[in-house]
Amino acid sequence: MKTRLGIFIAALLLLPLAGFLLGGGVWGDLAAGATADDGSIAAALRTSMTLLFYVLLINHTVKRLTGQGPLDTQRKYFIGVSIASALFCWQLSYMNLFAASWSVQQDNSTVVQFLLYTPLFALLAPAVLVTRSLLAGLPGMLKAMNFRFSFTPGSDETLARILLAAAIFGLAAGASWPDKLAWLLWASPLLLLLAMQLLWHEGTIFSGLKSGDAGRVVCTALSGIAVCNLAVISYQANASLTINLHNTLLTQAGFALFGLTCLQLGDVIAENWRGKSSPPIFRRKFPIPVVVKKN
C-alpha cells in the first residue's frame, strides 16, 4: 500500500512538471492571472462547514436505514481516507496549474491557503464514500444495477501495461498540451491507480463488471457528481469559482471521474486493514502445452 501511494504521489508531482518543461514551458508563466477576492476565506470556511454537515447527515441517514453508520464502524479507515483526500486534492490543484480547468480568484498567502483548503479537501473523499453507502443502501438499487452480462478482459499484465503507459503519457503530455489532452491529464490518476492495482495482483473498482455488477461503479459516479456539485455551488455562493470546460457534460463527467478515483484510492488504503498484498511479479506461461487425457 505505502509503495503504491508513494509512486502515485511522486508521479502526480513530477510527470506534469517534466512534460511541461520538456514542452518548452516556463514555470513563471503558471503564476499569472489571479486577482484578489475578499470572499475566498468565507467561501472556503462555509464550504467546509457545509460538507461536514453533509457528511454527518448522510452518515446518520445510512445508520437509520441499515443500522450501522460508515463513520461509526470504520472510523480509522475514514481518518486515513481524509488524509489521502487532502493530499490528492492538493495534487489536483497543482495539476490545475498546467491545465487551468478551473480558476479561483484569491490573494491569500500560501500558508493561509493551506489552512483554509486542507479541511475542505479532507472532507471530499469521505463525502463521496458515505454518499455511495447511502445510494447502495436504497431498496432495490444494487439489484437494479446488476445486469445479465459478463465479459472477460485481457490479461492483467497486458492491461496493466496499457493503463500505465496511458497514465504516464497523460500526466506528461496533458500538462504540455492541455488544450488537446486535458481530459487525459485528469483521467491519468485513476488510470495509474488501476495499473498499479493490477501490477500488485489486486482487484480494481471495475472488477465487478466482469460478472455484470455495475452497482458499485454507478453509485460512486453519482456520488462524485452530487458531492462536487454541492461543493462548487456552496463555494460559488460566496466567492468566484470558474470552471473552464467547454460544456456542462464535461464538468459532470469530471465530477464522476473524481468520485471513481476517490473510491479506488479508498480501496488501496483499505488494504492496510486486511494485510499486505503480493509484489508485482508476473510469471511467464509454460512454453510447452500440457495435455491431460482421461483414462
Secondary structure, 3 states (H helix, E strand, C coil): CHHHHHHHHHHHHHHHHHHHHHCCCCHHHHCCCCCCCCCHHHHHHHHHHHHHHHHHHHHHHHHHHHCCCHHHHCHHHHHHHHHHHHHHHHHHHHHHHHHCCEEECCCCCHHHHHHHHHHHHHHHHHHHHHHHHHHHHCCCHHHHCECCCCCCCCCHHHHHHHHHHHHHHHHHHHHHCHHHHHHHHHHHHHHHHHHHHHHCCCCCCCHHHHHCECHHHHHHHHHHHHHHHHHHHHHHCCCCEEECCCCHHHHHHHHHHHHHHHHHHHHHHHHHHCCCCCCCCCCCCCCCCCCCCCC
